[in-house]
Each structure stands twice: as structure tokens, then as C-alpha cells.
């Protein structure tokens, strides 16, 4: 029998599980499910209102919600509990689990829970891409699954992180993609972090990037294990983050980008990281004109980001207001790049409503960036714009997880000067010292390194100033 025919027959008759993690394209999912010999739906209660009742009535169904006991879900998935009112006596039916985003239901947790309840003999046999991210997965019993022979299987890369992580590493990932393409291979990229997905989707070329809403559990997660074991991929790569890195001060220190270099089998050098992203997302003409007018007037443009969701890394509003006043008194033009809890004076241009990918076009025009350890500073480092980092919670050479230091540096890649407190309290670093160091950078009293700042240089204190009491 033809291999493809055997594979399709196996796919139709073997017991399957499908997991949907978005309500987008739901009608297409139902159409695909309707092609199978026996189909049963396990849906959450919020789904019925999103579908026409006559569509759902074509299927056998039962309803689960946030109150459904985990034991009951386990029994459905393992065939110990039949779908209510089901005429199906065999176990060769397809179970479709529609997990819809709902404020009352932790979809990510439920999806992970369901995958972990799957019988151990099941592997991820197919991925269905109905949108710009990964809407659903198909799991098949490996004892009955016959894969189609395919000599051109893609590779898979699993990554995690946020905006800043993506900004630092997207060029390393692009080189990895290009190296594989040179060999005639391709790569699909998976992440469960939406912010990282947005950066990679904006800048990576010649690849597919998929986002799947699921809780981060790294190597213990059945979802990740499923991608590793999936017959769809030739090889699977995963970059282990700071949570699983060095805890001992005697261990080798790494910059975050080094983790990617090691995992993807390439050295990380300045040449690896060279180049501004292609096809930068555009900004409005009025912002372009404003920036050009300030340049012609020879006014120094200072980009700022002083707050993030992590309060330990955020400057207090009193310090922010004082720093703004110092800049105003000295005729520096401030541009606020990220959301701020307090109000801003009208003299400050606020572009915090822009997409992160659009900020490249603004930050590229700055005289200097001043701010906390977050994404805007990383954009400045990538674009070789002078940047001054005020550290809180973490330090230039270490990241702290549950107050335990890991010798992983998240310092910006180039042109950086760092201020840190001995107590790791960001509010020990005063507006006066920040303003003074900013002017030292502007007037070249501090010389910054244009090439890649290595982790060894950071550990030795290059461009790092440690402050004691309030200074």
C-alpha cells in the first residue's frame, strides 16, 4: 500500500486528540472535525455562544469549564468515561477540545493540564496553522501512527522571554535560520511568550513564528516534550533561560546571548550581531518631522524609560519628576518611550503608545537613552546608541531568581554605562547622579564601547559604577 495512503488511513481511524487554543477560525476547525468518521467535542461553556447551534449539533459533545474535576477530564482523555449520549462504541473517534480564551477561565493552565492528562503513548503528529500563530495541535497514539516519509522535514526552535530578550537575540536566531537555509533546511519557531512572539514576528525573515498560550514550565512541560518527540521535525532546539542557569559564583558567567550561541551551535561575536533590522515599522509623519526639526535645531534628544511592571526595577515618581526638571532646566528634550504611572509635563514628547518594533525608528535618533533595565535600553544597545542603565533587583553581571543570583548578564549589547546600588535598590540611585553621568556621556567624558560588551568585561567592572548610600 502507498505510504501516504497508509498514513492517511492511520490518521482517520486511530484515536486522536485535538487541542485548540484560540477562538479564531473556529468554523474551519469544526469543518475539519466533521470529516472524521466519529467526532466528539469536549468544549468549554463559553464556546457555545461563539458558534451557531446547528454547527455544534452535528457533533457529539460534552462541556467542561473551570469547575470540571480533573479526574473527570482524565477519564475522558483515557477512554474510561464515554461522551454522554454517544452512540460510538469503539475508541477510534476524534476528541476535539476547544479551549477558548475567556476571562473566567485560565486557558493556558487548562491547556497544559489537558496535555499532561494525555496517555503516555500519544505523540504530537500534526500541527495546524490556521492563523499567524498556532491554533491547535493533533496528538496520535504512536502505536498506530504511520508517519509520511519526508526528507525535507523542518527543524523546530523553542524559545521564551520578553521584549528585551527578543531584541537582544533576534539577529542570532536570524543567522541560525540563514545557516540552515544555506543547507537547504528550514526552521519553525515556537514560543508561549506573546511579547517575544511580537518581536520575532516583526523582524525575523524566512521562517515561521508561532505563539501558543501556555504556562512556562520548561523541560517538565508536556507541550515542549511533544514538539521534541514529534515526527514532524528533523531536529528540535531549545534555549534554556536564566531560571536553569548558573547558581554558583564560581561557575562560568554568560551573557544571555551566549546561551543562544551555545544552544544553536554558533559563536557570538560583534559580526554576528551587526546590522539594524530590515524594513523597520514606520512611525507617523508628524513624529518624523518633529524629530527632524529638533535635529536641525541641534537640541539633544534624551529617550527615557523609568518604569515597568516589575516595581523593583522601576524608579519612583518623585525621582522621575526631579530628573525631568533637571533636563528641562538645561534645555534637553525628553522623549518618553514606555508607559508611566504618573503624568508627564507637556514639554515631554510621549510616544509610549507606539509598538515596541516602531521604537527602533525613534531611538535611532537619540543623543542618549536613560532608563531602567528593559526593552528600550536593549534597542539602544542593538542600534549602538549611547545608553545609561539604572539597575534595580538585578545587576549588570547577574540576574536574581527568588533572590538567588544566576551568573547571567542581561546588560545591553553595546554603548552602555551602568549604575547599580550595593543593595540592589534602584531608589538608592538619585536623579542628580543619573543626570551627571548622562552629561558625562553626552560630552564624551565617559567613553563607551561601540562593539559587543562581553560578560567578562562586565564582571571586571568595565563601564559599571557601584554606588553605596544614596548618591
N, C-alpha and C positions, 0 to 999 in steps of 0.2 A: 504493500500500500504506500502511496505517496506520503512522504514525511509531513508535508503541510496538511494533508487531509487528516492524517492521524492526530496531528496537533490540534486541529480544529475540533475533531470529534471529542478528544480528551477535554478540550476547553468547554464544550457544550454539556457533556454528560457528567463530568466529575463535579463533586460538590464544591462550591465556590463561596467566597465572601467578598463583598464589595463595600468599601468604605468611602463615603462622600463627606468632604469637609467644607463644602461651600454650597449655598443655595443657588449659585449661578448655574445656568444651563441645566436646571433640574429636569426640564422636559426631555432633553436629549438623553439624560440618564434613564428616565422611565422608558423611552423608546428602545434603548439598548437592552434594558432588562426584559422588555416584552418579547424579545426574540428568543429567549431561552425556553426550554421545554417546560420547566416548572420554576416559577419565580415566587419568592415570598419577600415581602418588605418588612423590615423592622425599622420603624421611623420614630422620630421624637414628635411629641404632641404639637409642636409649633409648625410642623411641616404641612399638616393638612390644610391650613388656611392659605398656603402658598401654591397649592395645586388644585386643579379642577377636580371635583369629586368623581366625575366619570373616569378620569385618568387613573385615580387610585383604586377605583372599584374593579379594575382589570386584574388586580394583584391580590394575592393573599397577604394579609398584613397583621401586625400587632404593634402596639405603641409602647415605647419606652420614654421615660423622662428622667428628671434629676432625682426622682424618688424611687425609681426602679431598683430593687435589691440587686446587688452584684451577683448573688447566687443565681438569680433568675436569668440574667444576661449570660452567665457562664453555661447554663443548661441549654439555652437556645443555640449558642455557638457550637456546643459539643454534641448536638443532636439528642440530648437527653430530654428536651422539652419540645413538643411539637408546636408549630404555629397554630393558634386557635382556629377552629373550623376549617382545618386544612384537609383536603381530600388526598394529599400527597402521602403515599405510604413509603416510598423509597427515600433515600437520603441524597439523591442526585439532583437536588434543587439548588437554585442560586439564592443566597441570602443577601439582600441589599440593605445596608444600614445607612440611612440618610441622616447624617449628623449636621443639623443646620445651626448656623451662628445665632445664638439667642442670648439676650442679656441675663435671663434667668438660669441658663444652663452653661456650665463651664465646658464648652465644646472640646477644647484642647484636652482637658482631663478625661472626658468621656471617650474621646477617640483613642487616646493612649490606653485607657482601661480596656476598651474593646479589643484592640490589637493584642494586648497581653493575655486576653482570655482565649485567643485562638489556640486550637490544638497544636501541639509542637510539630506535627508533621507538615504544617502548612508553610508555604513559601510565597513570596510576592512574585507572581508570574507575569503580570502585566501592569503597566501604568497607562492611564488615560488622561490626555492633556486636552481638556476642552476649553481652557482659558489660558491666561498668561501665567497662572500658577497651577499647582497640582490639585485638581478637584477630587479625584478618587483613585483608589488602589484596588487591585484584584489579587486575592490570595487563593492558591490552589494546593490541594494535597499533593505533595511531591511524589507520593507512591503511584499516582495515576497520571501525573502531568508529563507530557512528552514535549519538550521544547523544540521549537523550529531551529534548525541549524542556520546560523547566521555568522558568516565570517567577519562581518563589519559591525559587530556589537559596539555600542558606545561605552565610554568609561563613566563612572559616577564620582562626584566630589561632594562630600557633606561638610558644610561649614556652619559656624554660628558666630554671633557677635552683634554689634550695633553699627550705627552710622560711622563712628570713628574707626572701628575695626575695618569696615569695608573700604573706607577712604585710604587707609594705610596699605591694604593688601591687594586691591583690585588689579594693580599692574603686575604683581607676581602671578596672580591667577591667570591674567591675560597671556603672560609668557608661557605658562603651563598649557593653556589652550592652543596657542600657536605652535608650540613644540609638538604637541600631539597631532595637530593638523598637518604638520610637515611630514609626519609618519603615516598620514592617511587615516588618522583616528579622530574621534570627536569625544566630547565630554558633556554630560548633563550635570548641573549644579543644583543641590538641594539645601534649603535652609528652613528653619522654623522661626527665624527672627525676621519680622517684616521690615524693620529699618535697614537691616543688612541686604535683604532682598531688593529694596528700592535702589540702593547704591549700585549693587552688582547689575541689576537690570538696566540701569541708566548708562553704564559705562562699558560693560563687557561686550565684546564683539564675537561673532562666530560661535555662539554657544546657546544653550537653553538654560534659563534660570527658573527654578520652581520653588514656590513658597507653600509650606504646608503647616497649618496652625496646629502645633502640638507642644506639649511641655518639654523643656530641656532636661533630659536625663542621661545624655551622652551614651556611653557604652552599654548601660543597662537597658536602654530603650529598645523595645521590640521593633519599632519602626526603623531604627538605624540598622539593626540586625537584619531586617528584611531586605533592605537595599543591598547590604553586603552579600547576602545569600542569593539574591535574585539572579536567575539565569539570563535576565535581560542585559546584564552588564558584564563586560570583559574584565575590568578591574574596578575596585572601589577604594577611594581615598578619603580619609577623614583627618581634619586638623584638630588636634586636642588643644583646648584653651587653657587659660590660666588656672582654672579650678583643679586641673590634674597635673600641674607643673611643679617645679622645684619648691620644696618647703625648707630645705636645709641651706643655711647661709654658706656652707662650704661647697654646695653644688654649683655647677656651671650656670652662669646667668645668660639669659637670652633676651633679645628684643622680640616683641610679638611677631614681627615679620620673619624672624628666624624660625619660628615654629612652622610657618608656611613653607619656608625654604627647605627645611628638613623633611617635612611630610611629603612635599611634591618632588623631592629629589633634585633640587637645584640650589646653587649658591645665591645668596642675596648680596648684591653689590649696588653701587650707585648707578651703574649702567642698567641694571635690572629695573630700577625704579625711575629712570629718566622718562620725561615726556609728560606734557599736560594732556588730560583726557581729550579724545577727539569729539567733535560735534557737541560742544558744551551747550546745555539747555539755555535758551535765550532768556534775557530779562527785558522788562518793558523799556520802551524808548525813553520815557521820562527819567528813569533811573540812569540809563546810559548817558543821557545829556547832562544830568546833574553831576555825575562822576567826571565827565569830560570838562565841564565848567570849573570844577574845583581844581582839576589838574592844571588848567590854564592859569588859574589864579595862584598857583604854587602853594596851595594850602595842604598841609599834612593831613592825610586821611587815616584815622585810627579805628580799626574794627574791634568791637568788644563782644564778649560772651561771658557773663559772670554767674549765670545760674543754669542748673539742670535739674532733673527730677531728684537726683541724689543730693540731699541737703548738706552732707558732709563735704561735698565738692563745690558747694555754692557759696559765694560771698554774700554777706548780709547787705540789706538795702542802704543802711547808713554809710557803709564804705563805698558802695556803688555811687551814691549821690555825691559823696565827697570827691571821688575820683573824677566824676563828670564836671564838677565845679572847677577843679584844678585844670582840666583840659580847656574848659571854656575861657578861663582867665588868661590862658596862654595861646589862645587862638588856634587850637587844634579842632578839627572837625571829626566828631564821633559818628560812627555808624553801628547801630545795634543789630546784631546778626541772628539772635535767638530769643525766644520768648522770655519775658521778665515778669516777675510777680508784681512789682511796683510800677508806678507811672514814670514816663520819660519826659524831660523838658522838650519843648518844640524844636530846639536847636539840634537835637539828635535825630539823624535820619534813621528810621526804624524799617528794616527790611526783613524782620523776623517772620513775615508771612510767606516768604519765598520757600520753594522746595530746597532741600539741602543740596541737591545737584545744581541748582541755579546759583548757589552762593559762591561757586568757583569763579564765576564771572565778576562778582563784586570783590571778593577777597584778592583776586589778582591785581586789583587797582590800589590796594592799601599801601601806606608807608610802613605800617606795623600792625600786627594783631596783638591784642592784650586780652587775656582771659584765663579761664579755668581749663583743666584737662578735659577736653571734649572735642566734638567733631570739627568745629570751626578752626581750632588750632591745628588739627591734623590736615585740614585743607591748606592752610598757610604753609605747613611743612612740605606738603606734596608740591606746592607751587613755588617753593623757595622764596616765600615772603617772610621777612623778619617776624618772629613771634615770641612773645613773653608769656610763660605759663606760670600761673599761681596754683600751687599744689595743695590739695586737701584730701584727707583719707589715705591716698596713695602717695608714693614718692617717684621721682624720675626713674629710679632703678628697680622699684619693687611695686607689686600690686598686693593689696591686703584682702584676703578672703577670710571672713569671720575673725578679723584681727590677727590673722596669721600671715606673715609675709611670704609671697612667692617671688622668686628672683626672675621676674618677667617685667621688662620695661615697656611702658606704653607711651614713652616720650615721642614728641613729634619727630619726623624723619630728618629735618634739616633746619638751619637758620633759627635755632631755638636757644633761649636763655630761660632758666628755670629758677623760681623762688619756692623754697619749701621751709616749713616750720619744723623744729625739733619735736614738737608734739603732734605733728600731722593735723593741726587745727588751722584751717585756711584763714580764719579770722584773727590769727596772730600776725598775719601779713597785712600791713596797713596801707592805705591809699598813698601816703607820702613816699614810701619806699618803692611802690609799684610805679608811681609817676616818675620818680627819679631814674629808675632803671629803664623805663620807656624812653626817656630823653637821652640816656646814655647810648641806647641802641640807635635812635634816630640820628644822632650826631657822631656816630662811629667811635664813641668812647669805649664801647663794647663791640668787639669784632665777632661776628657769628660765622659758623661753618656752613658753607653752601653745599658741601657733599654730605653723604649719609653720616649721621652721628651714630657711632657703634655703641653697643651696650657696654663694652669695656671702657670707652671714654666716659660714659655716664657714670659708671661705678667709680672711676677715678676722680670724678668731680668736675669734668670739663663742662663749663657753662652752667654750673649748678651752684647756687648760693643758699646756704642753710642758715636760717635765722632762729635766734633764741626767743627771748621775750618779744613783745610787740615792737616791731621796727618798721 
